[in-house]
Amino acid sequence: MPRACERYTLRPVSLRIVPPPPRSSVASAPAPVPAAPPRWPGPQGRQLFRQAADGKSPRQVKTSFALQFLHRIVGLEHLNFGIWSEDDPLDVTGLRRAQERLVARLFELLPSGVSSVLDVGCGTGVISERLTALGYDVEGLSPDPYHGRLFAGRLPERRFHLGRFQEFEPDRRYDLLFLCESAQYVWLEDFFQAVERSLAPGGSVLLCDYFTVEFDQGRPRSGHPLDEFLARAEAAGLVLEVDEDVTPSVLPTLRLGQAIVDRFGHGILNLLRDASTSRFPRLAGAAWRLAGPVTRRLDRLDRLLDPEAFAMTRSYRVMRFRSAP
């Protein structure tokens, strides 16, 4: 037999509306406003950058993961070549010694009468920190936000400018422009225009960098032509006071770079390939195809780090220029 329908009884529900409490005649204290987050990365001042000529972002902010690798994984404070001696081991310890030797030479060439310094391409901020400890009024500049964080950690009271040197519109002139392998990243015409905007009358430009002395068709292009750089410097009214060719002394940096690329770059890539082949054989072909662009990039880096080709086509110089008073 079918089950009898159950009966439900609807009971009335009493809804009691509770009125809000009466307003007090005394004004209540306003809720505390949370403190504004600190400005990153420290006291930057105004953002002093013009619109880029190529129509892109005027500050061209970007992060270099290769430099982060050298700092965070390899453990380097300086992100540049080094001047090696015969007793330096070809390892990271030897590289640190060589880099310190190059920086020491730059500090020996600091001109007298300097107060304000702009560290162009300041990297980890270690050079700016040392200049500040010597009593200089230092500001840093880099398009890399990672460098900005490091700079703020070392020198929280100093100004850091996040952007490219070629678009920098300073609100002051500096007695010294310090460039440790930074000039090569700026087109020549833009570089000397930025120098003119930033350098005080009678100021100096102290730099170390490598330059092209002979073009090699099979080698990736890197570095300004040396003769054109010197000609443009002269046209800009800069007098060359110091010019040292230290190319033979920096070549071990490239040999060590090749060893690092081979061990970490190719080594990790080969490990991933082997793992994908053994554990996921059906995906091995796709993995090898995806690894192709990375392999080509590593091969290009190997050619760029070739010390013999570098010695034939490049010249590493330490230079100091002075402008007219």
Solvent accessible surface area in square Angstrom, and as a share of the most:
residue,aa,sasa,rsa
1,M,233,1.04
2,P,129,0.81
3,R,201,0.73
4,A,86,0.66
5,C,127,0.76
6,E,104,0.47
7,R,232,0.85
8,Y,181,0.69
9,T,115,0.67
10,L,171,0.85
11,R,200,0.73
12,P,136,0.85
13,V,126,0.72
14,S,107,0.69
15,L,155,0.77
16,R,201,0.74
17,I,156,0.79
18,V,104,0.60
19,P,102,0.64
20,P,114,0.72
21,P,116,0.73
22,P,129,0.81
23,R,236,0.86
24,S,85,0.55
25,S,119,0.77
26,V,116,0.67
27,A,96,0.75
28,S,101,0.65
29,A,94,0.73
30,P,124,0.78
31,A,83,0.65
32,P,128,0.81
33,V,135,0.78
34,P,118,0.74
35,A,99,0.77
36,A,87,0.67
37,P,112,0.71
38,P,126,0.79
39,R,157,0.57
40,W,103,0.36
41,P,4,0.03
42,G,19,0.18
43,P,55,0.35
44,Q,14,0.06
45,G,32,0.30
46,R,156,0.57
47,Q,77,0.34
48,L,6,0.03
49,F,27,0.11
50,R,98,0.36
51,Q,108,0.48
52,A,4,0.03
53,A,111,0.86
54,D,82,0.42
55,G,57,0.55
56,K,123,0.52
57,S,58,0.37
58,P,45,0.29
59,R,74,0.27
60,Q,36,0.16
61,V,63,0.36
62,K,132,0.56
63,T,49,0.29
64,S,37,0.24
65,F,154,0.64
66,A,71,0.55
67,L,52,0.26
68,Q,19,0.08
69,F,63,0.26
70,L,48,0.24
71,H,32,0.14
72,R,157,0.57
73,I,111,0.56
74,V,19,0.11
75,G,33,0.32
76,L,3,0.01
77,E,72,0.32
78,H,8,0.04
79,L,38,0.19
80,N,16,0.08
81,F,22,0.09
82,G,0,0.00
83,I,25,0.13
84,W,22,0.08
85,S,45,0.29
86,E,183,0.82
87,D,114,0.59
88,D,17,0.09
89,P,52,0.33
90,L,95,0.47
91,D,59,0.31
92,V,40,0.23
93,T,65,0.38
94,G,0,0.00
95,L,11,0.06
96,R,104,0.38
97,R,114,0.42
98,A,0,0.00
99,Q,3,0.02
100,E,68,0.31
101,R,87,0.32
102,L,0,0.00
103,V,2,0.01
104,A,50,0.38
105,R,70,0.25
106,L,1,0.00
107,F,41,0.17
108,E,120,0.54
109,L,15,0.08
110,L,29,0.15
111,P,9,0.06
112,S,101,0.65
113,G,79,0.76
114,V,24,0.14
115,S,67,0.43
116,S,7,0.04
117,V,0,0.00
118,L,0,0.00
119,D,3,0.02
120,V,5,0.03
121,G,29,0.28
122,C,10,0.06
123,G,12,0.12
124,T,3,0.02
125,G,0,0.00
126,V,16,0.09
127,I,13,0.07
128,S,0,0.00
129,E,62,0.28
130,R,87,0.32
131,L,0,0.00
132,T,28,0.17
133,A,91,0.70
134,L,110,0.55
135,G,66,0.63
136,Y,38,0.14
137,D,47,0.25
138,V,0,0.00
139,E,7,0.03
140,G,0,0.00
141,L,2,0.01
142,S,1,0.01
143,P,34,0.22
144,D,6,0.03
145,P,24,0.15
146,Y,19,0.07
147,H,13,0.06
148,G,0,0.00
149,R,123,0.45
150,L,41,0.20
151,F,0,0.00
152,A,20,0.15
153,G,66,0.63
154,R,68,0.25
155,L,17,0.08
156,P,72,0.46
157,E,146,0.65
158,R,68,0.25
159,R,49,0.18
160,F,1,0.00
161,H,3,0.01
162,L,9,0.04
163,G,0,0.00
164,R,48,0.17
165,F,5,0.02
166,Q,21,0.09
167,E,7,0.03
168,F,0,0.00
169,E,61,0.27
170,P,26,0.16
171,D,71,0.37
172,R,78,0.29
173,R,123,0.45
174,Y,0,0.00
175,D,38,0.20
176,L,0,0.00
177,L,0,0.00
178,F,1,0.00
179,L,1,0.00
180,C,17,0.10
181,E,20,0.09
182,S,12,0.08
183,A,1,0.01
184,Q,30,0.14
185,Y,164,0.62
186,V,9,0.05
187,W,182,0.64
188,L,10,0.05
189,E,80,0.36
190,D,42,0.22
191,F,1,0.01
192,F,16,0.07
193,Q,90,0.40
194,A,0,0.00
195,V,4,0.03
196,E,125,0.56
197,R,39,0.14
198,S,0,0.00
199,L,10,0.05
200,A,16,0.12
201,P,100,0.63
202,G,20,0.19
203,G,5,0.05
204,S,1,0.01
205,V,2,0.01
206,L,1,0.00
207,L,1,0.00
208,C,0,0.00
209,D,1,0.00
210,Y,23,0.09
211,F,1,0.01
212,T,22,0.13
213,V,78,0.45
214,E,106,0.48
215,F,107,0.45
216,D,47,0.24
217,Q,154,0.69
218,G,57,0.55
219,R,14,0.05
220,P,16,0.10
221,R,177,0.65
222,S,26,0.17
223,G,22,0.21
224,H,17,0.08
225,P,45,0.29
226,L,20,0.10
227,D,109,0.56
228,E,67,0.30
229,F,1,0.01
230,L,50,0.25
231,A,59,0.46
232,R,87,0.32
233,A,1,0.01
234,E,135,0.61
235,A,92,0.71
236,A,51,0.40
237,G,39,0.38
238,L,12,0.06
239,V,95,0.55
240,L,68,0.34
241,E,72,0.32
242,V,26,0.15
243,D,54,0.28
244,E,47,0.21
245,D,81,0.42
246,V,24,0.14
247,T,11,0.07
248,P,102,0.64
249,S,37,0.24
250,V,0,0.00
251,L,23,0.11
252,P,27,0.17
253,T,20,0.12
254,L,6,0.03
255,R,97,0.36
256,L,11,0.06
257,G,17,0.16
258,Q,57,0.25
259,A,53,0.41
260,I,25,0.13
261,V,17,0.09
262,D,88,0.46
263,R,183,0.67
264,F,73,0.31
265,G,21,0.20
266,H,34,0.15
267,G,31,0.30
268,I,92,0.47
269,L,19,0.09
270,N,72,0.37
271,L,119,0.59
272,L,109,0.54
273,R,37,0.13
274,D,91,0.47
275,A,43,0.34
276,S,18,0.12
277,T,65,0.38
278,S,88,0.57
279,R,183,0.67
280,F,109,0.45
281,P,90,0.57
282,R,234,0.85
283,L,110,0.55
284,A,14,0.11
285,G,37,0.36
286,A,38,0.30
287,A,29,0.22
288,W,123,0.43
289,R,177,0.64
290,L,139,0.69
291,A,9,0.07
292,G,17,0.16
293,P,73,0.46
294,V,72,0.41
295,T,32,0.19
296,R,157,0.57
297,R,189,0.69
298,L,24,0.12
299,D,57,0.30
300,R,114,0.42
301,L,66,0.33
302,D,39,0.20
303,R,119,0.43
304,L,39,0.19
305,L,29,0.15
306,D,44,0.23
307,P,6,0.04
308,E,106,0.48
309,A,13,0.10
310,F,3,0.01
311,A,48,0.37
312,M,129,0.58
313,T,5,0.03
314,R,10,0.04
315,S,6,0.04
316,Y,0,0.00
317,R,38,0.14
318,V,0,0.00
319,M,0,0.00
320,R,43,0.16
321,F,4,0.02
322,R,78,0.28
323,S,18,0.12
324,A,69,0.53
325,P,147,0.93
